[in-house]
Structure formats: structure tokens, C-alpha cells
Amino acid sequence: MSKCEQCIVREFSSLKALTKDELVKMANCKTSKIVRKGEVIFSEGENINGVFCVKDGVCKMTKLSSNGRDQIVHLVKKGELLGQRSMISDEPANLSAVALEDMQVCFIPKNEILGFFNDNNRFSMNVMKTICGDLKEADDIMVNMAQKTVKERLAYTLIYLEDTFGLNPDKSLKLQLSREEIASMIGTATESCIRLLSEFNKSGLIELSGKKIIITDRNKLARMCE
């Protein structure tokens, strides 16, 4: 059994406020599992009854819109927690979580987390700060989506993907999203996204190699989305 006190998630999340005894307690009640690319961790409307720690991998958080399409709201990487808001508000999940690559996650039951929440003020403050941070990010994304053109949103998203998830040795974006997923992030139809990527390619902003995307003129891309 991997020790929670040595886990990367603890360093980057609200769990860093837990004492050694609390971490040992958590290690004894958590369940670890591998989630394969494309698998659903939980679905919108589901009662999660706990929190998921992302030990490795990336997942997309999606919301089903009225037209039946999944809108990607944000991406979650290793070191982050899933399900904190639902646990605190005692409501079903507002979003679905789907693995974008093979992932390692640990599940901690709600009763255990709420016990820490009641006994450890620093932990409860950290959870609240994280939720507030998520709300701020959601506000920024909403304004971003409303005020930018689709072209500007695509430029912004490509830079975000490079800054957040890094590059492969061949300089291509490490997190390889499908054209459909990129379209879902920028709020447009897949055909429009493909057309814009092709336009960016012809303009020398990016280079397309199969499914891979290489940013070739980051400065110009950055100026587009300012």
C-alpha cells in the first residue's frame, strides 16, 4: 500500500495540511485504481460519496449542454483532487470526469474526509481556498469565452496546453487532445476547429503532424489572445 504522506497529491493539494496520523488513517481507508484512457471516473448527477486524488494522468471535466454535446469545462492534472465541491455542498456531481490518458487515482470516502474537515481547521481552510480558486477560474473562463473570438480562444487554449502540460521531445504538445476535444474547450463545432487549426498551420503559427500540434510562433499566438 502506497503511503499517503509520500504521495505527490499531498504536496500540491489541500491534503498538505493533514497531520501524519491523519495521513496514516487516510492510507488505511483509501482505495487505489487505474483508470484507462476514455473511462469515466464519475458522471454528472452521480452521488460521489468521497474525493478522488489524481496521482497520475489527466482528466477532462465536462458538462452536458442543452444541444446534447459535452462541453469541456476544465482539465485536471496530477496532484489535484476531484469531488471536493460536491462533498461540501452535499450535492450530486455537477460535472463528469473522463480520463484523457491512463490515470492512477485514489478514492477517499466522504466520512473520512469530513472527519478531517471537522478536526483540522487548516485542512478545512485549504479546501475552501481551493473551491474559491475554482470559482475564480470559472469566472475568468466565462469572461474569456464571452469576450474572445473563436480564433482568439483557440490561440489561448494552445498556449494553455503548452504551459500546463508541457511538450514532448519533438516539441509537440504533450497532452494530445482530439480535434473534437479542442473544439469542446473553445466552444465551437469540430469542423470550425479543424478549419482554424489548418489556418494557423498555413500562417506558420503551428505545425500539424497527424494528431500532433507543434507551436512554432508562440509570440504571435500570445499576441492574438491578449
C-alpha positions as CSV (number, residue, x, y, z in Angstrom):
1,M,0.0,0.0,0.0
2,S,1.5,3.4,-1.0
3,K,1.9,5.8,1.8
4,C,-0.2,9.0,1.6
5,E,2.5,11.0,3.4
6,Q,4.9,10.3,0.5
7,C,2.3,11.0,-2.3
8,I,2.7,13.8,-4.8
9,V,-1.0,14.7,-4.4
10,R,-0.4,15.7,-0.8
11,E,2.3,18.2,-1.8
12,F,0.0,20.1,-4.2
13,S,-3.4,19.9,-2.7
14,S,-5.3,20.8,0.5
15,L,-4.2,17.4,1.9
16,K,-0.8,19.0,2.8
17,A,-2.5,20.4,6.0
18,L,-3.2,16.9,7.3
19,T,-1.1,15.6,10.2
20,K,0.9,12.4,9.9
21,D,-1.7,10.4,12.0
22,E,-4.5,11.7,9.7
23,L,-2.5,10.6,6.6
24,V,-1.9,7.2,8.0
25,K,-5.6,7.0,8.7
26,M,-6.4,8.0,5.2
27,A,-3.9,5.5,3.7
28,N,-5.8,2.7,5.6
29,C,-9.2,3.6,4.2
30,K,-8.4,4.7,0.6
31,T,-8.8,2.5,-2.5
32,S,-6.4,2.9,-5.4
33,K,-7.2,2.1,-9.0
34,I,-6.0,2.5,-12.6
35,V,-8.4,4.4,-14.9
36,R,-7.9,3.7,-18.6
37,K,-8.0,6.4,-21.2
38,G,-11.6,7.2,-22.1
39,E,-13.0,5.7,-18.9
40,V,-15.5,7.7,-16.8
41,I,-14.4,8.4,-13.2
42,F,-17.8,9.7,-12.3
43,S,-20.7,11.2,-14.2
44,E,-22.7,14.4,-13.9
45,G,-25.6,13.9,-11.5
46,E,-23.9,11.0,-9.7
47,N,-23.5,10.9,-5.9
48,I,-19.8,10.6,-5.5
49,N,-19.6,10.0,-1.7
50,G,-16.0,10.9,-1.4
51,V,-13.0,12.5,-3.0
52,F,-10.7,11.3,-5.8
53,C,-6.9,12.1,-5.6
54,V,-5.3,12.2,-9.0
55,K,-1.9,10.5,-8.5
56,D,-1.0,10.4,-12.2
57,G,-2.6,11.4,-15.6
58,V,-5.1,14.0,-16.8
59,C,-8.9,14.0,-17.0
60,K,-11.4,16.3,-18.6
61,M,-14.3,17.8,-16.6
62,T,-17.4,18.0,-18.9
63,K,-20.9,19.4,-18.7
64,L,-23.7,18.1,-21.0
65,S,-25.2,21.1,-22.8
66,S,-28.8,21.5,-23.9
67,N,-27.8,20.5,-27.5
68,G,-26.6,17.2,-26.2
69,R,-22.9,18.0,-26.6
70,D,-20.3,17.6,-23.9
71,Q,-18.6,20.9,-23.1
72,I,-15.1,20.6,-21.6
73,V,-15.1,23.0,-18.6
74,H,-11.6,22.4,-17.5
75,L,-8.8,19.9,-17.3
76,V,-7.5,18.3,-14.1
77,K,-3.9,17.1,-13.7
78,K,-1.9,15.0,-11.2
79,G,-1.7,16.5,-7.8
80,E,-5.3,17.7,-7.8
81,L,-8.5,16.5,-6.1
82,L,-11.9,15.7,-7.7
83,G,-15.2,15.9,-5.9
84,Q,-14.5,18.4,-3.1
85,R,-17.3,20.8,-4.0
86,S,-19.9,18.0,-4.2
87,M,-18.8,16.7,-0.9
88,I,-19.0,20.0,0.9
89,S,-22.3,21.1,-0.7
90,D,-23.7,17.5,-0.3
91,E,-25.0,17.6,-3.9
92,P,-24.6,15.2,-6.8
93,A,-21.6,15.9,-9.2
94,N,-22.1,18.9,-11.4
95,L,-19.6,17.7,-14.0
96,S,-18.4,14.4,-15.4
97,A,-14.8,13.4,-15.1
98,V,-13.3,11.4,-18.0
99,A,-9.7,10.1,-18.3
100,L,-7.8,11.7,-21.2
101,E,-4.9,9.3,-20.7
102,D,-4.3,6.3,-18.4
103,M,-4.6,7.5,-14.8
104,Q,-3.8,6.5,-11.2
105,V,-6.4,7.7,-8.8
106,C,-7.2,7.1,-5.1
107,F,-10.7,7.3,-3.6
108,I,-11.2,8.5,-0.1
109,P,-14.6,8.0,1.5
110,K,-16.7,11.1,2.4
111,N,-16.9,10.2,6.1
112,E,-13.2,10.1,6.4
113,I,-12.6,13.5,4.7
114,L,-15.4,15.1,6.6
115,G,-13.8,13.9,9.9
116,F,-10.6,15.7,8.9
117,F,-12.7,18.7,7.9
118,N,-14.2,18.9,11.4
119,D,-11.0,18.2,13.3
120,N,-8.4,20.1,11.3
121,N,-9.0,23.9,10.7
122,R,-6.1,24.3,8.4
123,F,-7.3,21.5,6.2
124,S,-10.9,22.9,6.0
125,M,-9.5,26.3,5.1
126,N,-7.3,24.8,2.4
127,V,-10.4,23.0,0.9
128,M,-12.4,26.3,0.9
129,K,-9.5,28.2,-0.7
130,T,-9.3,25.5,-3.4
131,I,-13.1,25.8,-4.1
132,C,-12.8,29.6,-4.2
133,G,-9.9,29.3,-6.6
134,D,-12.0,27.0,-8.8
135,L,-14.8,29.6,-8.8
136,K,-12.4,32.4,-9.7
137,E,-11.1,30.3,-12.6
138,A,-14.6,29.6,-13.8
139,D,-15.4,33.3,-13.7
140,D,-12.3,34.0,-15.8
141,I,-13.1,31.3,-18.3
142,M,-16.7,32.6,-18.7
143,V,-15.4,36.2,-19.4
144,N,-12.7,34.8,-21.7
145,M,-15.3,32.8,-23.7
146,A,-17.7,35.7,-23.9
147,Q,-15.2,38.4,-25.0
148,K,-12.8,36.5,-27.3
149,T,-13.5,35.3,-30.8
150,V,-13.2,31.6,-31.6
151,K,-9.8,32.2,-33.2
152,E,-8.5,34.0,-30.1
153,R,-9.9,31.2,-27.8
154,L,-8.0,28.6,-29.9
155,A,-4.8,30.6,-29.6
156,Y,-5.3,30.9,-25.8
157,T,-6.1,27.2,-25.4
158,L,-3.0,26.1,-27.3
159,I,-0.7,28.3,-25.1
160,Y,-2.6,27.0,-22.0
161,L,-1.9,23.4,-23.1
162,E,1.8,24.1,-23.6
163,D,2.2,25.9,-20.3
164,T,0.1,23.5,-18.2
165,F,1.1,20.1,-19.6
166,G,4.4,20.7,-21.3
167,L,6.0,19.4,-24.5
168,N,7.2,16.1,-25.9
169,P,10.9,15.9,-27.0
170,D,9.8,16.7,-30.6
171,K,8.3,19.9,-29.3
172,S,4.7,18.8,-29.8
173,L,2.1,19.4,-27.1
174,K,2.4,16.6,-24.5
175,L,-1.3,16.4,-23.9
176,Q,-2.7,15.1,-27.2
177,L,-6.4,16.1,-27.5
178,S,-8.6,15.1,-30.3
179,R,-9.9,17.9,-32.7
180,E,-13.3,17.3,-31.1
181,E,-12.0,17.9,-27.6
182,I,-10.2,21.1,-28.6
183,A,-13.5,22.2,-30.2
184,S,-15.3,21.4,-27.0
185,M,-12.8,23.5,-25.0
186,I,-13.2,26.6,-27.2
187,G,-17.0,26.2,-27.6
188,T,-17.2,25.7,-31.4
189,A,-18.1,22.9,-33.9
190,T,-15.4,20.4,-34.7
191,E,-15.4,21.4,-38.4
192,S,-14.7,25.0,-37.4
193,C,-11.9,23.9,-35.1
194,I,-10.3,21.8,-37.9
195,R,-10.6,24.8,-40.3
196,L,-8.9,27.2,-37.8
197,L,-6.1,24.8,-37.0
198,S,-5.4,24.5,-40.7
199,E,-5.5,28.3,-41.0
200,F,-3.0,28.6,-38.1
201,N,-0.8,26.0,-39.8
202,K,-0.8,27.9,-43.1
203,S,0.0,31.1,-41.2
204,G,3.1,29.5,-39.6
205,L,1.7,29.8,-36.1
206,I,1.6,26.0,-35.6
207,E,2.7,22.8,-37.4
208,L,0.4,19.9,-37.7
209,S,1.8,16.4,-37.9
210,G,-1.0,13.8,-37.8
211,K,-2.7,14.4,-34.5
212,K,0.3,16.2,-33.1
213,I,0.4,20.0,-32.7
214,I,3.7,21.9,-32.5
215,I,3.6,25.6,-31.6
216,T,6.0,27.4,-34.0
217,D,5.3,31.1,-33.3
218,R,4.3,31.4,-29.6
219,N,4.7,35.2,-29.6
220,K,2.2,35.8,-32.4
221,L,-0.2,33.3,-30.8
222,A,0.1,35.1,-27.4
223,R,-0.5,38.5,-29.1
224,M,-3.6,37.1,-30.7
225,C,-5.3,36.3,-27.4
226,E,-4.2,39.4,-25.4
